[in-house]
Amino acid sequence: MSEQAIKIDVDNDGIATLTIDVPGESMNVINEQFLDDIEAHVNTISSDEAIKGAILTSGKASGFMAGADLRMIGAMIGADKQPTLEEIFEACYRLNRILRQMETCGKPVVAAVNGMALGGGLEVVLACHHRIVVNNPKIQLGQPEVMVGIIPGGGATQRFTRLAGVQVALQYLTTGKNMSPAEAVGLGLLHEAVDADKLMTRAKEWLLDRPISTQPWDKRGYKIPGGGGAMHPGAVRTFMGASAMAQDKSMHNYPAVQMILSAVYEGSIVPMDVALRIESKYFSKALLTPEAKGMVRTLFINKMEAERGRGRPKDIEKQTCKKLGMLGAGMMGAGIAYVSAKVGMEVVLLDMSQDGADKGKAYSENLCEKGVKRGKVTREKADELLARIKTTTDFADLEGCDLIIEAVFEDRTIKADVTAKAEAVMPKDAIFASNTSTLPITGLAEAFTRPEDFIGIHFFSPVDKMPLVEIILGEKTGDKAIAAALDYVGQIKKTPIVVNDSRGFYTSRCFGTYVMEGAAMLAEGVNPALIENGGKLAGMPVGPLAVGDEVSIELSHKVMTATRNDLGDKYMESPGDAYIEKMVELGRMGRKNGKGAYDYPEGGKKHLWAGLADHFPRADHQPDIAEVKTRFLYRQAVEAARCMEEGVLRDIPSGDVGAIFGWGFAPMTGGPMSFMDQIGLPDFVREADRLAQQYGERFAPPKLLRDMAAKGESFYS
């Protein structure tokens, strides 16, 4: 008999305690075993006269429940033999049916929430008659399903609405925003918050004190807070505004958003039993969209595999970095120092001057101060973090470091100098890493006498917020360095991808195509507002001209010049080069000096520079928005395919994970590889050929894509 996901214990007062502890999982998830157990226990509670009520809680320290096991969902929607629509609906409706049975069984059930409850985990809680949570502001509660392209499937669109009202429900359901226990109680989703040591006692007290075993929506005369239904004036106004606001944020790229709106609207008109079937209908429909398939696979399954160490050499013992040497205290070095000290590492932050090093530490001081003010960290913990960061100008202080990362200027000579100085004092078995974003690792490793212990660890700015780290292997990088880099990234709780060496590697190389395509359009005379809006409508977080300003037009010019010098006659001119050169000539370096494609007035909002039209005159004929979106997505996808063909990408999942978490490639696609699969490679190749003929060879699909298209293959089976 398999180990139970839920253990039941009935005391002398007839109180059944159901403890959720899904075997083999670090967090409780809703999988087939959980569904089998909860269904069996609900039947027992309702039929056993000796049981007067039940407490539902978690046996895991990691929290109450993290929601549905998306691997189960991914297997269902990604199966070669697709189930029928009826089979999908019944599978999706099962949790709703069980939870509805639990709340109408005639016995009171209390949720004793002793940690995080997200997605299906919170839906289980909302189906209980009384809901108590530990009063800890760090506990996260919410419905994040929309973040992976699906909608709640365990009743949240209906119970959340009936407890907190339409407007509040839509604010949380369509954004995936989390809430604290205090917020949940304030919204009426949970009844009370208590100290951890009183949770179970309070749950039993409630059950023994004339408990309620009927939900409010099952009582005669119940009305949704604030109004609901098709004719209530308040609800009508809410739905009108919510639809416009939701699409403004989602750019019509996420079908799940519209399905949540529909499920809440339709469900608010009918009784709960019908409403739950409506939700399951939309949940099933959302599962079958290309967006859900790509997002579930990349944002959950592939991401989880990456964080578990995909590509890590198996015969290398796990390593722990206790002391980190950080060379360069600029924005990147300061950010790396902070995230490393935050997880307990001792950090030596070295810069050319003591003032520079101290300024780098000030970055951590500012973040700690914000954390203390917001109640996210105690003063004691903040002081301990800062005490772990030692600022210096002396390379001798690097003695004893397990790992050294350099993040100095993108100049080979400067990098070679600090590499040699660090190697002279660092332990002979320590790993050296470069945070370069463009310079090939193999060339940089020439300044290190142990190239097998030299590796690239490429962070993204701002380091404390960006989740991805790109690990780059030089030609001679050894397994020990790979393992050490992956273990370090795991320590700082980031998502790693491992790629092979190349100019710009994977992320910088592909990200640059987005910026340069926007520059090319501007040089062609496309309206800059059309360019920027086209980028956002394509699913990118911001327009390419704005991104170019943020990264720095000056930096783009330096990278372009260095590439030109290195490649000589092999350098392929881009239509966007003229834009970069002109802007540098005009002294418009980007946000760093307050002027680029945008103007940045002090105390005001940025706006597109009116002078763009003087230097890049508007063409008489402007492309339609669909063409602009196509150019942006295809240009990036073609470059990703080239990285696959050239061996820069070592596996397909890393291409999708790196694209979304590294430079923000349209998340609703699941990444460039998933995007090409969704279109179908034969159609993708045909369209890319059209774009190449019209706009240039940069769109030409590589031989890999042509061969795969001819064979009827795809990146994911």
N, C-alpha and C positions, 0 to 999 in steps of 0.2 A: 504494500500500500504506500502511495507517495506521501511525502511529508505535507502536513496541512498548511494552507495559507492563512487560515483563521482558526484560532484555538478558542474553545468555549468552556467556560467554567460557571457553574450555577451555585450560588451560596445558599445559606439556610433561609434567607429572606425571599428566595425565589428570584433574585437578580442575576441575570446571565451576563457575564462579561465576555465580549467577543474581542479577542486580541489579534489584530492583523499583523502577520509576520511572514510575508511572502518569501518562501525559501529560494536561496540562490540569488537574491537581489539585494543590493546595498540600500535601496529605498523600496518601499511598498509601491507596487504598480498593479493596475487592473489587468490581469491576464486571464487565461482560460481557467486556471486553477482557482484564482480568487473568485471568479464568477460562479464556479461550481460550488465553492464553499459557502459564499454569502447566500446563494439560493437555498442551499440545504439548511443553513442555520435560520434563515427567515422562516422557512417551513416549520422548523422545530419550535421556534419562538411562538408562532401563531397557533400551533396545534397542541403544545404541551401546557396543560392547565396549571402545572406547578410553577411555570415561569410567569412572573408578574410584569417584568420589564427587562430591558437590556441596555448595556453600556457598550458602545463601540469605540475602541481606542487602538493605539498602535503599540507594537512591541519592539519597534526599531528606534534607535537613538537619532536616526537621520530625519525623522519627522513622521507625520501621520500618513500621508500618501501623496505620491508624485503624479498620479493620474494614470491614464491608459498606457499600456506598454506599446509604444509606437512601432516596435519591431513586429508585433502581432498584426497591427494595422498595415504596416509596410508589406508584410508577407501576403496579406489578403489582396491588396490593390495592385501588387506587383507580380502576382502569380501568372505563370504562363497560361494556365487554364482559368480564365476569369469565372467566378461564380455568377449565377444569374442575379438579376436585380432583386428578385424576391428573396434569394438567399442572403444577399448583402443587407437588405432591409431587416430581415429577421435577426441577423447577427448583430446589427447596430441597435436594434430595439431591445435586445436582451437585457442590458443594464437598466434601461428605463423601466422595463417590465418588473424586474426584481426590486428596484428601489420603490416603485409604486406599490408593490405588494407589501413591502416593509412598512411604508407610512400609512397603509390602510388595514393592517393586520389586527388592529384593535388593542395592541400592546404598546406601551410607550417605549421609545428608543432614544437614548441620549448619546450625542457625540461628545466624547472627551478628547478634544484635539490637543495633543501634546507636541505639536511641531508643524512644520510646513504641510499645507494642504492645497494642492494645485490641480487644476483640470478636473478629471474624474474624481480625484480625492476630495475636493471641495464639494462636488456634486453629491457624493455619498453623505457628507456632513449635512448639506441642505435638506436632504430627505429625512433627517432625524427630527423628532418632535421637539427636542430641546438641544441647544448647541452651546457647549462651553469650551473655551479656549484658554491656554496658558497665557498669562499677561506678560508677553515678551515681545518687544517691538521688532526683534530680529526675525520673528516668524513671518513667513510669506504666505499669503492667501490670495487666490485669484484663479481666473479662467484664461490661460494663455493659448488656447487652441488655435486662435486666429493667426498666431505667429508661425504656425507650420501649415497654414492653408486649409484648416478644417474648422468646424464649429463645435461647441460643446455637444456631447451626445448622451449625457446622463441627467438631463433635466434642467441644466442651469439656465437656459434661455427662458424657461417657464418659472422656476422657483425664485431665481434672482429677481425677475420682474415682479412677481407677486409679493416679494418681501420688501424690496427697496424702491419699486416704481420703475416705469419705463425709461425715463430719462437717465437715472443712475445706472440701471442695468446696461443700457446701450453704451454708456461711457466706458464701462469696464469690459463688456463682452466684445466690442468692436476694436478695442485697442490692445487687449491682453494685459492691461495694467494690473499690477499686484496691489494688495492693501495690507495694512498691519492689523493685528487683533483689535486694537482700539478703533480703527476705522471701520472694521467689519461689524463691531458691536454698535457703533454710532449709526451705521447705515441700516441696522435692523436685520442683518444677515445672521448674526450670532446673538445669543441672548446675554452672555456674560463672559468676563475674563477674570481668571483667578490665578493665584500663585500656583506654581507647579506642584508643590507638595499638598495642595488642597484639591487638585483636579478630580481625582477619583472619589474622594470623600463627598465633594459637592455634587457630583453626578449621582451618587447613590442617595444622598439626601433628597434630591429633587424627585427621584423615582419613588421614594417612600412617603412623599408628602403630596398626596392627591395629584398625581401627574396627569398631564393632558396627552391623549393618544390620538387626537384628531388634528390634522393640519388646518390652518386658518382658511385656506382656499377650498376646503371640503365642508365648510360650515355655511349654512344658509345666510344670504345677504352679504357675503364677502365681496369687497371691492378692491381693486388694485390701487395702492397708494398713489395719489396724484392723478388718478384717472387712467382708464384703459379702454380698449375696444375701438370699434371703427368710428363711433359717433361722438365720443367725448371730446370737447373742444381742446382740452389740454393735451390729450394724447395725439390728436390730429396735428397740432402745432409741433409737438415733439418729433413725430415721425417725419414731417416735412423738413424740419431743420436737420435732424439726425442724418437723413439720407444725403443731403447736400454736404454736410460737414464730413461725413465718413468718406465720401468719394473724393472730397478735396484732399484728404490725407492719403488715401489709397491710390489715387489717380486711376481708378477703375481697373486696377491690375489684380485685385484680389477678390475672386468670386465669393469667398467665404464671408466677406464683410456684408455683401448684399443678402446672402442667405441668412445671416444672423438677424438682420433687420426684418426679413420676411418671416422668420420663425417666431420672433417676438411679436410682430404685428398680428399674424394669423393666430398665434397661440393665445393672445390676450382676448380674443373674441369668443373662444370656445371653452368648454369644461376641461379640467386638467387631463383627463384620460385621452381626450382627442388631441389636446395640445402636445402631449408627449409623443404621440404618433407623428404629428406634424414636424416636431424637432428631429425625430429619427429619419423622417423622409429627407429633410434638408441635410442632415449629417451624412446620410448615404450618398446623396447627390454631390456633396462637397468632396467626399472621399474619391470619387471617380473623375474629378477634374485633373488636368495635367499639372495644375499648380500644386495640388495636394500631393500628388505622386512625387514630384520633384522636391518639394519642400520637406516632406516627411523623410525622404531618403537622405537628402543632403544635410538639413538643419538638425536632424536628430541621429539617424543611424550612422551616416558617414562621419559626422562630427564626433559621435561617441567613440567610434572605432579609432579615430585619430587621437583622441584624448587617452585612449587605452594603450597607445604606443604602436600604432601601425608603422611598420618599417623598422622597429627597434631590433637590433641584433639580439637573438635569443640567448646566446651563450655568454653574455656580459652581465655580471652581477649589478643589481640596481645600485645607483650611486646617489649620494645626497650632497648637495653643495652647501657647505656650512659657511664658507667665506668667499665672497665675490669681489673681484677687482674690477672697478668700472673706470675705464680711461675716457675722459671727456665728460664734462659736467654741463653740457648744453642741454637743450630740451629733451633729446632722446636719452642721453646718459642720466639725466636727473630722473626721468620717468622710470628707467630700468632700475636705478638705485632704489626708488620708492617701492616698486612692486616686489623687489627682492627682500628688502628690509621688512616689508609688511608680513611676509611669511616666516620671519625669524632668522634670516641670513644676516651675518655680519658683512657690511659693505664698506669697501675702501673706495671712496669717490675722489679720483685724481684729475687735476686739471693743470694747465700751464701756470696759473696764478692761484694764490690762496683765495683771493676775492672771487675768482671764477668758480672755484670748488664750493665756496660757501654759498654763492648764488644758486648753484645746483642743488645744494641741500635745502635751500629756502623753498624750493618747489615742494619738497616733502613736508616742510613745516606748514606751508599754506594749506596743503591737502589735509594734514592732520588737524589743523585749526578748524577747517570747515567741518570735518567729521565730528569733532567735539561739540561744536555749536549745534549741529543737527542731531546730536544724541546717538550717532552711529558708532562712536568709539569713546572710551573713557579717557580722561586726561592722563591717567597712569599708563594706559596702553599706548597712547600717542607719544608720551615721553620715552617709553621703552623702545618704540620704533625708531625714533630720532636718535637715540643713543647708539643704535646699531650702525649708523652711518657716520663714518670717519672721513673728514675731508683732508686732503693733503696735496702737496706738489712733489712729494718724494717717492720715487719708484721703489725704494727699499721697503716701503710699507706694504707692498704687494706680497711680501714673503708669507707663505702659508696659504695663499689663495687656492681654492679648488678649481676655480674657473675665472678667466679674465675675459672681459668683453671690451672691445674698443669701439667708441662711437665718436671719433674725431672727424675733422673735415674730410670731404670726399676728394682727397688728394693722395695719390700713391706714395709720394715722398714723405708726407707727414705720417701716414699710416705705417710705413716701413720703419720710420724712426721710433715711434712709440712701441711698435712690436718688438724691435730689437732691445730697447731699454727694459721692457717688461720681462722678456725672456731671460735677461741676465740675472734677475732676482727671483723669478717665480719658481715653484717646485718643478722638478724635472718630469713629473708625471701629470702635471696640471694641463688642462685644455685651454687653448686660446681661441677666441671667437671674434669675428668682425661683424659689426652691425651695418655694414655698407648696404646701400639699397641698389647699387648699379654695378660697382666694380667687380669683375670676376674674382672668385675666391682663390682659384688656382694661382693667379698672378700675385695676389696679396700674400699667399702662403710662402712665396719665395723669400720673404724677409724673416721667416721662422725656420729654425734648423730642424724642427720636427714636423714636417708638413702633414704627417698622418694624424697629428693632434691639433690641426688647424681646421676650423669650420666656420661657416657663416651662420649667424643667428640674427635674422632681420626682423626688427620690431616695427610697429606702425604707430604713428602719432595721433592722439596722445596715448602713451604707453599704458597708463592706468585704466583707460577706457576701451582700447581696441583689443579684441579677443584673440587675434591670430598672431602666430610667430612662424616665420618661414625659415626653415633650417636648410642651408645650402651646402652641398658636398663638393669640395674641390676634387681634382683628379686623384689626389693621394690621401684624401681624408679616410681615416681608419674607423673600424667598428667601435673602438672605445670612445672616440670623439662623438660619433653618432648617438651612442647610448647616453653619454653624459649630457649632450644637448637636449635630448628628449626628456631625460629625467629632470633636468633643470626647468624646462618649460612646464612639465607636470607639477613641479613644486610651486611655481608662481601661478598655477591654475589658469594657464592659457591653452589655446587649441593649436597644436603644431601641424605643419605639413613638411614633408621632406622632399626636396627637389635637387636636381643636378645643376652643376655650374653652367652659367650662361650670362651674357651681358644683360643686366636687368633682371636676371633670374626668371621667375614666372610672374610674380605679382606686379613688380614695377614695370616689367616689359608690357604686360597686357593692360595694366591701368593706364600707361602712357598713351596707348592707342585711343582711349576715350578722350583724353585731353587734346591730343593732336588732331583727332577727327573734328572736334569742335573748332579748333584753330583753322583747320582746312576749310570748313564751311564758312567761317568768317572771311577768310581770304577769297573765297568764291563769291562773296557778296550776299550770303544768307543773313537775314535779319538776326542780330544777336539775341533778341528776346525769343525768337523762334528756336534758336539753338538751345538756349537754356531750358525753355519749357519742354522742348522735345526730349532732352536728356532726362528730365524728371518724369515725363509721361512714359518714357521707355522703362522706368523702374529704377533708375539710378538715384541715389540719395540727393544729389545736387547737380546743377548743370556743369558742363565741362569747363566753361570759362571761369566760373566761380572756383572750381577745384584747382584750376591752373593758378589762380591768384593765391589760394591758400598754400599750395605746395611751394610757390614762388616761381615766377616767370624767369627770374635770374638763374635759379637752380636748373630749370629746364634748359636754359641756354648753355649752361656749363656742361650738362650731360650731353646735349646735342653736339657741342664743340669737341668734347673729349671723344665721343663716338666717331665723329667725322675724322679726327686726327688718327685714331687707332685703325679705322677701316680703310682710310684712303679712298682709292677708286671704287672699292666695294660698297661704300656708303650710298644708301638709297635716299635721295632727297624726298622729303615729305612736303605736301602742299601747306602744311602747318608751319614749316620752318620760317617762312616769310613773316608770319605773325609774330613768332617768338623774337626774331631778329629786330623787327620794327619796334616792338614794345620795349626791348632793352635799349635800343637807340634813343627812344623817347624818355628813358628813365622811369618807365612804368614797370616796376619789378613785382607788383602784386601786393597782397595785403601787408607784407612786411614794411613797405614804405608808404602805405596808404593810397596807392594808386596802381591800378592794373587795368583789366577789362572792366573793373568796377571802380568807382570812387568810394572812399570810406571817410565821410565827413565826421569830424569829432563830435560825439554826442548825438549823431543822427544815424539813419539806416543807410546801408550801402545801396548803391544803385548803379546800373550800367553807365559807363562813361559815354557821354554824348559825343565825344571826339572820335569814337570808333568809326562812325560813318564818314569822317573826313579822310581817314587813312585806309579804310576798307569800304569803299562805296557799295551801296545796296544794289544788287542785281534787279533788273526789271521783272524777271520771273522768279518767284519764290517757290521752293518745293512744298508739297503738302506735309502735314505733320507725320503721316505714316512713313513717308520716305526718310525723314529725319530720324525717327525711332529705329527704322530698319538699319540705317547706316551705323548708328551707334552700337546696336547689339551684334550685328554681323561682324563689324570690324574687330570687336573684342573676341568674339567666338572663333573667328578665323585664326587670330593670333594664339589663342589657347590650343587650337588644333595643331598649329605649327610647333608649339612647345611639346605637344604629345609626340609628334612625328620625330622631332629632333632629340627626344629623350630627356628633355629638361624636366618634364613631368614623369615621375616614376610610376604613377598609377592614376586611374581615372577619378576616383573619389577625391583625391587631393586637388584636382583641377577645379572641381565644383566647390569644395569647402574653402579653398584658398581664394577663389573669386568672390564669394559672397562675404566672407568674414575679413578678407584682406582689403579689397578696394570697393566693396559694395555693389558688385554686379547684381543686376535686377533679381532680388531674392525670390520673386514669384516663379521664376524659371527653374529654380533648383540649381543654377549655375550654368556655365557655357556648354558643358557636355550634355547636361540634361536638356538644355534649350535646343541644341542641334538634334537630339533624339526626338523631342516633341514635334519638331517641324518635319522630321524624316530626312535622312541624309541625302537622298536623291533630290528632294525639293530644295534643301539647303544649298547643295552644290550648284543647282541651276540658278538660284537667286544670287549667290555669291559671284558666279560668272557674269551675271548681268551687271552687278555693281562694279566688278573689276573693269568691264568694258566701258562703263560710263564714267567711273571716277578714278580708276587706276589699279595697278597691280597689287596694291596693299590688300585688296579684297579677294584676290585669287585664292581659291581653296587649295590646300596642299595635296600632294599625291595620296597621303593617308586617307583623306576624306573621299577622294575620287574612287579609290580602291574599295573602301568600305561601302560606299553607295552602290557601286557596281555589283557587289556581292550580297546586297540587301542586309548589311550588318548595322549594328548600332553600338553605342558605347556601353550601354547597360542592356543585358539580355532581358 
